[in-house]
Amino acid sequence: MSAIAEPYAFAASPCGGLRTRLNGAAVTLRPSGALWIEAARMLVVADLHLEKGSSYAMRGQMLPPYDTRDTLRRLQAEVVAAAPESVVLLGDTFHDRSSEDRLARDDAEGLRALGGLTRLVWVIGNHDADGPRRLPGEVADEIAVEGLILRHEPTPGRQDGEVAGHLHPCARVVASRGSVRRRCFVTDGARMVVPAFGAYAGGLSVRDAAFLGLFARPPLCGALGAGRVHAVGWRSVAGE
């Protein structure tokens, strides 16, 4: 994936991510799919969908029951690497309202341990509108920080400074040797939709109609690769 020349751009970060400015705030798109807000020392992750595997199993669709463990392992690694003052869980942290009850004891203890290392903020989503009941942290509809508004679901029309999840953005990038599909950040420099962090969260093409009208100009994508985030211009993103 090659570098791009656009009126707004990314710069390489030592972590393998991409640094940029979002509505004036310095942010880093990390290879894990987490967003780092520099001045606030805040780590933002969206759509963990914990216990999605067990939810499917209850309906007879058997999936390997390791999604929660894998997702929390990656989140714990991000907290150790970045040492944030706070972690914002940007909605749909649980896959459904009974997911917290299905957490394995070790996974619940892992979340409690995270709450001992950093401030946890649970932004509510459409899958987990009640927030956690027995886990540490604060519950909020949205968070304002450094000129940004962090909420679960993108709002219609121009929303400068908005950081949202919910849509699970993915980009299919066509190159000379074929195409690859990757989870991605998508931004026009004024607002951003961040990728889903959960192991079983899936993705929606950024060319889907759900993204229409969100960006004032053709956005850039930060596609997640192995230990790197790749800058991708809009013209390089194919439809599904």
C-alpha positions, -999 to +999 in steps of 0.1 A: +000+000+000+017+032-012+019+066+003-007+091-008-007+128-016-038+145-003-047+179+012-046+162+046-023+133+054-008+107+078+027+105+092+044+073+104+045+066+141+071+046+160+044+021+171+038+012+134+007+034+133-001+066+117-002+101+133-026+128+121-047+156+133-084+152+139-103+185+142-070+199+154-062+172+180-031+151+176-041+114+174-024+082+164-041+053+146-026+022+162-020-011+144-044-028+169-073-007+158-071+015+189-071+053+186-046+073+208-055+109+217-021+123+226-028+153+248-053+134+270-032+102+271-065+084+262-069+051+244-101+046+225-114+011+213-148+004+198-171-026+193-154-053+214-186-074+212-174-095+242-191-129+244-204-128+208-192-165+204-213-176+234-243-156+221-241-175+188-237-208+206-270-201+225-287-200+191-271-232+179-243-217+158-211-231+173-180-209+171-147-214+189-153-199+224-122-178+226-132-144+212-135-127+245-101-140+257-084-130+225-100-095+225-091-088+261-055-101+256-050-076+228-066-048+249-044-056+279-013-055+256-024-020+244-027-007+279+007-020+288+023-005+257+006+029+258+002+034+296-030+055+291-045+076+318-079+064+306-094+039+282-127+047+265-147+016+255-167+032+226-199+012+228-210-024+220-183-036+244-207-065+252-225-083+224-258-084+243-272-075+277-265-109+293-229-111+280-215-098+313-232-128+331-215-152+306-180-139+312-155-165+323-142-158+358-107-151+344-120-127+318-140-108+344-109-106+366-089-093+337-113-064+332-112-057+369-074-057+367-075-032+338-097-010+360-070-010+385-044+002+360-063+029+343-096+048+343-122+029+323-151+048+306-179+026+292-197+046+264-230+028+259-239+013+225-269-003+209-259-038+220-251-028+256-274+001+265-273-005+302-235-006+306-217-030+330-232-038+364-203-055+383-172-041+366-151-010+374-154+023+355-178+050+346-207+049+322-214+077+297-235+085+266-205+103+251-172+120+261-159+154+252-121+157+251-095+179+232-122+193+208-135+158+201-168+141+209-165+104+214-198+085+209-208+050+197-229+057+166-221+084+140-247+111+138-261+123+104-247+154+087-216+173+094-202+166+129-167+181+132-147+164+159-168+133+162-152+099+168-175+070+165-176+033+160-207+011+153-202+008+115-171-016+118-154+000+087-134-022+063-116-013+031-109-035+001-077-023-015-069-033-050-032-036-060-013-052-089-012-086-072-049-087-063-069-072-035-070-074+003-097-066+027-088-050+060-104-033+090-097+004+089-100+038+103-117+063+080-114+100+084-116+133+065-096+152+091-127+165+107-144+134+120-134+097+122-150+062+123-128+037+141-126+000+134-141-027+155-117-041+180-135-074+188-122-107+174-156-117+160-169-082+152-168-084+114-168-054+091-187-032+066-172-017+035-165+020+037-181+022+002-214+011+018-243+035+018-241+037+056-211+059+052-226+083+027-229+119+039-206+114+069-175+131+053-173+166+038-146+154+014-132+121+002-118+104+033-085+086+039-084+051+053-059+037+078-060+000+069-048-024+096-019-047+086+005-070+105+020-045+129+014-015+107-014+008+097-013+015+059-024+049+045-049+044+017-064+071-005-101+070-014-095+062-051-077+030-041-107+017-021-129-007-041-165-016-035-174-050-023 
